[in-house]
Amino acid sequence: MSSSPSKSAANAPDACTACDAAPDAIGADRRAFLRHAAAAAGAALVALGTSPLEAFALPLAFTSPVRRDGETRTYPVPAADGAEIDRDNEVIVVRWQGAVYAFNLACPHQNTALRWLAADRRFQCPKHKSKYQPDGTFIEGRATRGMDRFAVRRDPGGVLVDLSTLHKQDADPQGWAAAAVRL
């Protein structure tokens, strides 16, 4: 008996070499598809007026009131520190270090919608880059005061936000300071 491979085995195409190119071709196609999809998503964000970097700075949660009564909206108490936005009523509900606040969505400088930068744990105006702490306190930028706070109070159903009472830090410092619910 010979130890050399049989003639039929030596001449048979290697099944593995026949498909060796396929994974690379599939991988290249997949990478091209993902590149094109990411470019299309970025273009769509730019068309909507949002840079791709700003899109990832949007808040992680959106909310809506569980009850409406005239100009009062009731929101659930956020489960953890962070920000939730109610776009329809232009309200930001924030839980931060044992307190809940409700802010006007607009920057007090020129009424541009504020962004919550979760990684930095602060708010920022995308227009002129004014920065605010989670409790609405002004940090730096073109604005001259903290974020405008709505009057709030605790209710068994959550946090009541009075949309008709907006406290501005510079014009009403006592009302602004009191516009918080301690947990």
Summary of the structure (lengths in Angstrom):
residues: 183
radius of gyration: 27.6
end to end distance: 88.0
largest distance: 102.8
contacts: 501
relative contact order: 0.12
helix: 26%
strand: 32%
